[in-house]
Amino acid sequence: MSIEHHPTDAMLSAFASGTLDHGQHVAIATHLVACPQCRAFMHAMEHAGGAMLTGLPPSPMADNAIELIRAQLDEPEAPSSATRIPPVSTADVPGLPKFVRSYRFGNWKWVAPSLHLRPIVLPHDSDTRVFLLKAGPGTKLLQHTHTGVEMTCILSGAFSHDSGYYGPGDFDLGDESIDHEPVVEKGVQCICLVAMQGELRLNGLLGRFMQPFVRL
Ligand SMILES: [Zn+2]
């Protein structure tokens, strides 16, 4: 199945220049591992950057710029030996990139019926929390908005909302202006990697009831 939903060019540029915070960096890298189209865009930027650099006086800092970007695709920010611990099993998460599997994971936590969350402990500080979200087949996720940007990478399964159908490899972006009410496809559970800035705001009566209890 082809990938229909991608990060914006601005996000890919920010990734390449290293200006995203660590959690968002992980989300974009997760998409890049799955998406040949965005990898091609990154390579085109590398060439454009290389052409620009040839017009500048030699600079020792520019020598390995392209290699650094390429390395980010495979291993965004490898944990230092001091923070590296044996990874917990992520065998139950198809589609999770290898570099994410090397991170520390919390246990799956119940959030709501048919909805579980598993925190990912990033090796570097980040204002963005990263976690796996697992929703059962046919689950209608709680309608919600955010106080910041939310990046979602679909690892397996699929869901739909107002902006279309999202399957494995697709990238979904939410912000303060978007009211999500995704519905998971029937027949298979959906697992996503989510990088979420700010607070999640659950709407509706159930959401208001749950808000004090949901600490995402
Ligand atoms: Zn893409």
Boltz pocket constraint, residues with backbone or C-beta under 6 A from the ligand:
constraints:
  - pocket:
      binder: B
      contacts: [[A, 3], [A, 5], [A, 6], [A, 7], [A, 31], [A, 35], [A, 37], [A, 38], [A, 39], [A, 169]]
      max_distance: 6.0
